[in-house]
Amino acid sequence: MDLQKLFELQSRIESDIAQTTTIPEDVMGSNNVEELRFLALHIKLAELANLTKCYKYYYVKPNIPKDKLTLRFVDAFQYLLSIGNRTEYNIITLDALPKINEKNIIKLFSMVIDQVSQVKKYYFNNNFIQGIHEYTLLFAIILNLAKVLEIEFEEVVEYLEQSRVPFQNLRFEDINL
């Protein structure tokens, strides 16, 4: 697993998206660009939790289609990478990631939601050292979540590479609104 490759791939995806639209990313205000990424990460993680239905003690979700589960995970993971690129936390390596061995999916989702808030707090307080520490922990928790969901890293890379293809040949003018 090459984290730098992932950060670069996400950067290219965002660049391709920016080239397909005439709407600037900071249309809601330049101060909101980072807030939007953190909010999006929370939402995508919640969508993933919703797909698993792990929060419903009285309901066991029957076999979730693997491609649907992987797609939801990748949606969230892209925002994790995007935050890393925007905050310059993208210098982390696999060796720096702590080992997380939690197997309980409910605890993992709770941990990851709490950890996103920690990263956000330190980022907006301009505390780079604590922020990158918290981001590294967040990254490790999310990778552990993938493991528990039985999502292989190669699948994540494949989805990221495939998500780039539509944007390479698409221009905003081609979209019928």
FIDREN-215610 format. One record per residue (C-alpha): residue number from 1; residue in one letter; chain; x, y, z. Coordinates in Angstrom, 2 decimals. Example, Ala and Ser with C-alpha at 12.3 -4.5 7.8 and 13.67 -1.06 7.14 Angstrom:
2
[r 1, 'a', 'A', [12.30, -4.50, 7.80]]
[r 2, 's', 'A', [13.67, -1.06, 7.14]]
This chain:
177
[r 1, 'm', 'A', [0.00, 0.00, 0.00]]
[r 2, 'd', 'A', [1.54, 3.25, -1.17]]
[r 3, 'l', 'A', [-0.12, 6.15, 0.64]]
[r 4, 'q', 'A', [1.67, 8.77, -1.42]]
[r 5, 'k', 'A', [0.22, 7.21, -4.57]]
[r 6, 'l', 'A', [-3.25, 7.48, -3.06]]
[r 7, 'f', 'A', [-2.84, 11.11, -2.08]]
[r 8, 'e', 'A', [-1.55, 11.91, -5.57]]
[r 9, 'l', 'A', [-4.40, 10.00, -7.22]]
[r 10, 'q', 'A', [-6.96, 11.91, -5.15]]
[r 11, 's', 'A', [-5.27, 15.17, -6.08]]
[r 12, 'r', 'A', [-5.58, 14.26, -9.77]]
[r 13, 'i', 'A', [-9.24, 13.32, -9.35]]
[r 14, 'e', 'A', [-9.97, 16.71, -7.77]]
[r 15, 's', 'A', [-8.02, 18.47, -10.50]]
[r 16, 'd', 'A', [-10.02, 16.63, -13.16]]
[r 17, 'i', 'A', [-13.28, 17.60, -11.43]]
[r 18, 'a', 'A', [-12.19, 21.25, -11.21]]
[r 19, 'q', 'A', [-11.49, 21.25, -14.95]]
[r 20, 't', 'A', [-14.97, 19.90, -15.78]]
[r 21, 't', 'A', [-16.92, 22.62, -14.05]]
[r 22, 't', 'A', [-17.17, 26.38, -14.21]]
[r 23, 'i', 'A', [-18.31, 26.51, -10.60]]
[r 24, 'p', 'A', [-15.45, 27.43, -8.27]]
[r 25, 'e', 'A', [-14.90, 25.19, -5.28]]
[r 26, 'd', 'A', [-15.20, 28.13, -2.91]]
[r 27, 'v', 'A', [-18.59, 29.24, -4.27]]
[r 28, 'm', 'A', [-19.92, 28.95, -0.69]]
[r 29, 'g', 'A', [-17.04, 31.06, 0.59]]
[r 30, 's', 'A', [-13.34, 30.32, 0.79]]
[r 31, 'n', 'A', [-13.61, 29.82, 4.56]]
[r 32, 'n', 'A', [-16.00, 26.94, 4.00]]
[r 33, 'v', 'A', [-13.83, 24.82, 1.69]]
[r 34, 'e', 'A', [-12.22, 22.86, 4.53]]
[r 35, 'e', 'A', [-15.44, 22.78, 6.56]]
[r 36, 'l', 'A', [-17.16, 21.17, 3.58]]
[r 37, 'r', 'A', [-14.58, 18.39, 3.40]]
[r 38, 'f', 'A', [-14.93, 17.54, 7.08]]
[r 39, 'l', 'A', [-18.73, 17.64, 6.80]]
[r 40, 'a', 'A', [-18.61, 15.45, 3.69]]
[r 41, 'l', 'A', [-16.40, 12.92, 5.48]]
[r 42, 'h', 'A', [-18.88, 12.74, 8.36]]
[r 43, 'i', 'A', [-21.78, 12.28, 5.92]]
[r 44, 'k', 'A', [-20.04, 9.61, 3.86]]
[r 45, 'l', 'A', [-19.08, 7.67, 6.98]]
[r 46, 'a', 'A', [-22.67, 7.91, 8.19]]
[r 47, 'e', 'A', [-23.90, 6.62, 4.82]]
[r 48, 'l', 'A', [-21.51, 3.68, 5.15]]
[r 49, 'a', 'A', [-22.78, 2.95, 8.67]]
[r 50, 'n', 'A', [-26.34, 3.21, 7.41]]
[r 51, 'l', 'A', [-25.61, 0.69, 4.67]]
[r 52, 't', 'A', [-24.38, -1.82, 7.26]]
[r 53, 'k', 'A', [-27.32, -1.14, 9.61]]
[r 54, 'c', 'A', [-24.90, -1.94, 12.44]]
[r 55, 'y', 'A', [-26.59, 0.63, 14.67]]
[r 56, 'k', 'A', [-29.86, -1.34, 14.71]]
[r 57, 'y', 'A', [-29.50, -4.00, 17.39]]
[r 58, 'y', 'A', [-32.73, -5.67, 16.28]]
[r 59, 'y', 'A', [-31.79, -5.95, 12.63]]
[r 60, 'v', 'A', [-29.01, -7.90, 11.01]]
[r 61, 'k', 'A', [-28.34, -6.70, 7.49]]
[r 62, 'p', 'A', [-28.14, -9.69, 5.17]]
[r 63, 'n', 'A', [-25.21, -9.93, 2.78]]
[r 64, 'i', 'A', [-24.49, -6.44, 1.49]]
[r 65, 'p', 'A', [-23.30, -6.51, -2.12]]
[r 66, 'k', 'A', [-19.51, -6.17, -2.00]]
[r 67, 'd', 'A', [-19.36, -3.56, -4.75]]
[r 68, 'k', 'A', [-21.91, -1.37, -3.00]]
[r 69, 'l', 'A', [-20.06, -1.62, 0.31]]
[r 70, 't', 'A', [-16.72, -0.88, -1.35]]
[r 71, 'l', 'A', [-18.14, 2.08, -3.24]]
[r 72, 'r', 'A', [-19.52, 3.62, -0.04]]
[r 73, 'f', 'A', [-16.21, 3.07, 1.71]]
[r 74, 'v', 'A', [-14.27, 4.65, -1.17]]
[r 75, 'd', 'A', [-16.62, 7.66, -1.13]]
[r 76, 'a', 'A', [-15.62, 8.30, 2.48]]
[r 77, 'f', 'A', [-11.97, 7.42, 1.91]]
[r 78, 'q', 'A', [-11.68, 10.01, -0.84]]
[r 79, 'y', 'A', [-12.61, 12.74, 1.61]]
[r 80, 'l', 'A', [-10.03, 11.42, 4.06]]
[r 81, 'l', 'A', [-7.41, 11.71, 1.32]]
[r 82, 's', 'A', [-8.68, 15.12, 0.28]]
[r 83, 'i', 'A', [-8.42, 16.41, 3.84]]
[r 84, 'g', 'A', [-4.89, 15.03, 4.00]]
[r 85, 'n', 'A', [-3.97, 16.90, 0.83]]
[r 86, 'r', 'A', [-5.58, 20.18, 1.93]]
[r 87, 't', 'A', [-4.05, 20.13, 5.41]]
[r 88, 'e', 'A', [-0.64, 18.86, 4.27]]
[r 89, 'y', 'A', [-1.08, 15.82, 6.52]]
[r 90, 'n', 'A', [-0.45, 13.81, 3.35]]
[r 91, 'i', 'A', [3.14, 13.21, 4.45]]
[r 92, 'i', 'A', [2.15, 10.26, 6.62]]
[r 93, 't', 'A', [3.46, 6.77, 5.89]]
[r 94, 'l', 'A', [2.23, 3.29, 6.66]]
[r 95, 'd', 'A', [4.98, 2.88, 9.21]]
[r 96, 'a', 'A', [3.61, 5.86, 11.14]]
[r 97, 'l', 'A', [0.14, 4.37, 11.49]]
[r 98, 'p', 'A', [-0.66, 2.90, 14.89]]
[r 99, 'k', 'A', [-2.06, -0.62, 15.00]]
[r 100, 'i', 'A', [-5.79, -0.67, 15.54]]
[r 101, 'n', 'A', [-7.24, -4.11, 16.19]]
[r 102, 'e', 'A', [-10.84, -3.27, 17.03]]
[r 103, 'k', 'A', [-13.24, -5.79, 15.53]]
[r 104, 'n', 'A', [-16.52, -4.34, 16.78]]
[r 105, 'i', 'A', [-18.01, -2.35, 13.91]]
[r 106, 'i', 'A', [-20.15, -0.20, 16.20]]
[r 107, 'k', 'A', [-17.12, 0.87, 18.22]]
[r 108, 'l', 'A', [-15.18, 1.50, 15.01]]
[r 109, 'f', 'A', [-17.83, 3.80, 13.58]]
[r 110, 's', 'A', [-18.02, 5.67, 16.89]]
[r 111, 'm', 'A', [-14.23, 5.94, 17.03]]
[r 112, 'v', 'A', [-13.95, 7.20, 13.48]]
[r 113, 'i', 'A', [-16.68, 9.85, 13.90]]
[r 114, 'd', 'A', [-15.04, 11.10, 17.11]]
[r 115, 'q', 'A', [-11.63, 11.10, 15.47]]
[r 116, 'v', 'A', [-12.79, 13.21, 12.51]]
[r 117, 's', 'A', [-13.84, 15.85, 15.04]]
[r 118, 'q', 'A', [-10.43, 15.69, 16.72]]
[r 119, 'v', 'A', [-8.59, 16.22, 13.43]]
[r 120, 'k', 'A', [-10.88, 19.11, 12.57]]
[r 121, 'k', 'A', [-10.37, 20.73, 15.97]]
[r 122, 'y', 'A', [-6.59, 20.72, 15.75]]
[r 123, 'y', 'A', [-6.55, 21.74, 12.10]]
[r 124, 'f', 'A', [-8.72, 24.79, 12.74]]
[r 125, 'n', 'A', [-6.66, 25.67, 15.82]]
[r 126, 'n', 'A', [-3.55, 25.69, 13.58]]
[r 127, 'n', 'A', [-1.88, 22.98, 15.63]]
[r 128, 'f', 'A', [-0.12, 21.04, 12.87]]
[r 129, 'i', 'A', [1.74, 18.59, 15.12]]
[r 130, 'q', 'A', [-1.33, 17.49, 17.08]]
[r 131, 'g', 'A', [-3.43, 17.63, 13.91]]
[r 132, 'i', 'A', [-1.18, 15.27, 11.98]]
[r 133, 'h', 'A', [-1.04, 12.95, 15.00]]
[r 134, 'e', 'A', [-4.85, 12.82, 15.12]]
[r 135, 'y', 'A', [-5.06, 12.42, 11.33]]
[r 136, 't', 'A', [-2.65, 9.49, 11.48]]
[r 137, 'l', 'A', [-4.85, 7.84, 14.09]]
[r 138, 'l', 'A', [-7.96, 8.55, 11.99]]
[r 139, 'f', 'A', [-6.31, 7.00, 8.95]]
[r 140, 'a', 'A', [-5.45, 3.88, 10.96]]
[r 141, 'i', 'A', [-8.99, 3.55, 12.31]]
[r 142, 'i', 'A', [-10.45, 3.87, 8.81]]
[r 143, 'l', 'A', [-8.07, 1.23, 7.47]]
[r 144, 'n', 'A', [-9.12, -1.04, 10.34]]
[r 145, 'l', 'A', [-12.76, -0.37, 9.43]]
[r 146, 'a', 'A', [-12.00, -1.50, 5.87]]
[r 147, 'k', 'A', [-10.46, -4.67, 7.24]]
[r 148, 'v', 'A', [-13.53, -5.42, 9.37]]
[r 149, 'l', 'A', [-15.76, -4.75, 6.35]]
[r 150, 'e', 'A', [-13.52, -7.13, 4.37]]
[r 151, 'i', 'A', [-12.58, -4.46, 1.84]]
[r 152, 'e', 'A', [-9.21, -5.11, 0.26]]
[r 153, 'f', 'A', [-6.87, -2.22, -0.31]]
[r 154, 'e', 'A', [-6.46, -3.19, -3.98]]
[r 155, 'e', 'A', [-10.22, -2.73, -4.41]]
[r 156, 'v', 'A', [-9.98, 0.79, -3.01]]
[r 157, 'v', 'A', [-7.17, 1.70, -5.41]]
[r 158, 'e', 'A', [-9.11, 0.21, -8.33]]
[r 159, 'y', 'A', [-12.23, 2.23, -7.47]]
[r 160, 'l', 'A', [-10.16, 5.41, -7.16]]
[r 161, 'e', 'A', [-8.52, 4.82, -10.52]]
[r 162, 'q', 'A', [-11.88, 4.07, -12.14]]
[r 163, 's', 'A', [-13.48, 7.18, -10.65]]
[r 164, 'r', 'A', [-10.92, 9.28, -12.45]]
[r 165, 'v', 'A', [-11.79, 7.99, -15.93]]
[r 166, 'p', 'A', [-15.17, 9.77, -16.36]]
[r 167, 'f', 'A', [-13.64, 13.14, -15.55]]
[r 168, 'q', 'A', [-10.76, 12.84, -17.99]]
[r 169, 'n', 'A', [-13.03, 13.09, -21.04]]
[r 170, 'l', 'A', [-15.91, 15.08, -19.62]]
[r 171, 'r', 'A', [-16.26, 18.83, -19.79]]
[r 172, 'f', 'A', [-18.92, 20.92, -18.08]]
[r 173, 'e', 'A', [-20.36, 22.02, -21.44]]
[r 174, 'd', 'A', [-21.14, 18.36, -22.21]]
[r 175, 'i', 'A', [-23.48, 18.04, -19.25]]
[r 176, 'n', 'A', [-27.15, 18.62, -20.00]]
[r 177, 'l', 'A', [-28.80, 20.47, -17.17]]
